[in-house]
Each structure stands twice: as structure tokens, then as C-alpha cells.
Amino acid sequence: YYIIPSSVISKLYLVKSEFLRKASNPVIELDGIQIPYLNLHEEFDGDGKIQQEQFVVLVFYGNNFFGLAVDEVIREYQAAIKPLGRMPKGQDLFSGASILGTGQLALVIDTNKLIKKYS
């Protein structure tokens, strides 16, 4: 599981996966505006089994918007975030971690670093 801080989220869209076309510079049209996006399923999981519908989380990136395509959005909640410490050396895409109510670990994504690295 991954957490995207609500402070960077602008809007959430449910889209058919067929609209998330794979290209060297992927963009999707949302509300009449072309938005570049990154499919986190492909970047993090890569098993090729993409659901028929995915969510696109529209986040702020500098003065622009950027879409993050995700398989599922669980809910918004307040989380106690703990730093990762020295364990994940060289892994700066995650700014911390939290334990979900189910006891599972969730990593907090630093969206600026993620977008900069993968786009």
C-alpha cells in the first residue's frame, strides 16, 4: 500500500484503462485538459494485469498538474507518519511510512521525486 499526502492532491478521477494509452510521453485528457501521467501499477508492480478501471489522482507538480494512475483508492484518513531511517538507502521516493488500521505497512510517496524520476 502507498499513501499520497492529501496536501498535493487536487482531484480524483475514475477512468477506463483503455484511455490510459501507453506511449513514450503518456497523457490523458481530463476536463478538457491534456495531463501527463504515470501509471504506478506499471512502475511498481509490472505484472501486466491492469484492471478495467483505474483511478487517476491529479496532483500538484510545481505550477502544473500531473496524474498518477492507481489501481485502487481506499480512503482519506489521518495517519501518523514515521521516518524510514537509514534502512532504505538510495530510495528517496518514499518520505516515510505508516501502519494502516489493518496492521499493514504503507509507504508515503514523495510525489515530486517520483514524478521527476519516472517522467
N, C-alpha and C positions, 0 to 999 in steps of 0.2 A: 504494500500500500504506500501511496505517496500523498503528501499534503502540499497544496498550493496555498500560500498565505492569501487570505481574503483581501488584504490591502492592495494587491496587484491585480485582482480580478475586476473586470469591467462588466462582463455579461457572459451568459452561458447559452449555448445553442445545442439542440439535438438535430443531427443531420444524418442522412443516409450515407453509408460508407462509400457508395459509388460516386458521391460528389467530392470525395477527398481523393482527387486524382493524383497519381504518383508521377512526379516529374522532377527534373533536376532543381527546379525552383518552385515548389508547390504553393499554390494559392487557392483560396476558396472565396466565393462571393457571399458575403453576409450583409444583409440590409443594404444591398446595392453597392457595397464597397469591397474591393479586392483586398483580401487579408492574407499575408503569408502565414503558413502554419507548419507545425512539426507534429508528426504522429508519434506519440510517446509509446504506443504499442510496438511499433516497428523499431524504435530506438532502444527500448528497454527489454522487450520480450522477444520479438523477432520470430515467433513460431509460425507466422503466416496465417493464423486463424483469426481474422478480424471479424467482429460482429457486424450484423447488417446495419445497425445504427451505432453511432458514436457521438459523444459529446465533444463540442469544441469550446474550450474555455478561453475566452478572449481576455488577454492580459495586457497591461501597460508595459511597453518596452521603449524607454526613452520618451519621445514625444509621439510615438506611434502605437499601434495595436499589433498584437501577434497572437495567433491562435495555437492552442495546444490541444490536439485531438487525444481524447482519453476514452477508455472502454466504459467506464462507469463513474458516476459521481455519487458518493454515498450520502453526504450531507455536510452542512456547515456546522461546525462546533468549535468551542474554545478548547485549546489544547495547551498543556504545559510542555514547552519545548526545551529539550536538554541539548547541550552541545555534544558533538560527536567525539571530541577529544582528539587524541593523536592516532587512534586506531586506523581510520581510512586515509592513509597518506596518499596524496596526489588526487584525491577525489573531492574536488571543490564544488561539485554540482549540488551538493546537499549541505544545507546550513544547520541542520540539527535533526533530532528525532523525537518522537512522541509515542507513548503507549496508548493504543486505542482502547475503548471500553471493553472490547473482546479479548484484550490481552495481547493483541498482535502489535508488532512494531511498524511504525510508519515513518518514512524519511521525508523531511521537509525540503522541497525543491527550491533552489535559488534560481528563479526563472530567468533573470538577466544572464547569469553564467550559462545556464542550459541553452538558451537561445543563441548566445554568442558562440558557444562551442559547436552546436549542431546545424546552424543555418549559414 
